[in-house]
């Protein structure tokens, strides 16, 4: 896996990242559009970490830190490159980022029906939080 490169996303690749998520991520989000991703990169240029191999995006994760909590979104790996340590490398990078920022606990958004994703998160040491349920309200 020494040919795997981790780096921060750049605004010029927003269309590429959205196309990658459409193919490799489970589900879509209200913010899966150029404007939403652009806002993320403007607000925190280091939040979206990209795994690249031979010039191609093979994995992503969003590591958002608001000064209080560490939030993980969009852990996605190219379906043809799974089980090669890409997710583990991405999670190691975000955990390092969070520790450097002073984060104390990370939480991940994982769809209830995404069994493959749940397996990956469990393998990385994450567990479901049963004490609460996420409540949402679309704004606009």
Secondary structure, DSSP 8 states (H G I E B T S, - for coil): -TT-EEEE--GGGHHHHHHHHHHHSSS--TT-SHHHHHHHHHH-TTSEEEEEETTEEEEEEEEEE-SS-EEEEEEEE-GGG-SSSHHHHHHHHHHHHHHHHT---EEE---TT-HHHHHHHHHTT-----S---------
